[in-house]
């Protein structure tokens, strides 16, 4: 599936995704994961926003949470519908 392949490629070496949930009715994808730094999470969000498969990336600051040596995050992304 090209959308998921693209998502995995954009994680790079510093992002681990541990939760994906797709709302099929509106193509919203909820992503939960972790990284070693907040900056890596923001860079991941920026890579998603530059990709043609995704739009409306929402990463609330309240969903970036330090957990010991790691930083957890949750974001929502809308998968673009083919036109």
Secondary structure, DSSP 8 states (H G I E B T S, - for coil): -HHHHHHHHHHTTTEEEEEEEEETTTTEEEEEEEES-HHHHHHHHHHHHTSTTEEEEE--GGGEEEETTEEEEEEEEEE----
